[in-house]
Amino acid sequence: MTWRDVPRRLTWRQWTLLATPVALVATTLVTFQWLDARFGSVGYLGGFVFYWVGWCLAVPTALLGPAGVRDLFRAGRPPLGSRPQLTAVALVWLLPFPFLFYFLPNVAGASAAALVASLVVGVVIGVTEELLWRGTFVRVFPDSRWLGYVHPTVWFALWHVAPQSVRPSPVPGGVAAFVLYALLLGASYGYHARQTGSIRWCTVAHVVHDTLGLPGATFLGLAGAL
């Protein structure tokens, strides 16, 4: 991978998408801090809604159109790309972490509502984030590994600083560890998307991964403040 992978001339769509992560991180950082300071838990939840709807759904729809968004979920040809074993590993190698450290220790005490909410939140996060961070970049920069893979992977990790700036992760290593983990996740799913030209299976993997983290209890608690 060299700088020759970077296009010499960019279209307006490419310039727009290239600038999107910078604007996204800046606006979500301000939004989370302002909403959380003003509205507490409800504001924190509002920060995610702003991110999911205002960025992860709006940008792909604006740049690709509804038909282009739907096309991102078509099956890849071939389904796992030219290196199927490595691509398959990229999809699943992180799944044991939320399963062992979040799901197993907490599932027995989780309510049915929390489990259902975890699935719903997992679907929302998985679908919206794969649309923007993997699918749209692969489609708009199909021939550039720097701009279609490396660039969004780094910024996907950095975006997690926004919610962490008001409610840091309690895991060892705090915000830095959370961002590093997000970098590995983004690199893995991004590899699959570039190999296949599709986000179908990396979206499924992302949904499963985040559902295993049992985010439902947290989001139900936030919604309860409404």
PyMOL commands that set and color helices and strands:
alter all, ss='L'
color gray80, all
select helices_A, chain A and resi 3-5+12-39+41-71+84-92+96-109+112-140+145-159+161-164+174-196+200-212+216-223
alter helices_A, ss='H'
color red, helices_A
deselect
rebuild
show_as cartoon
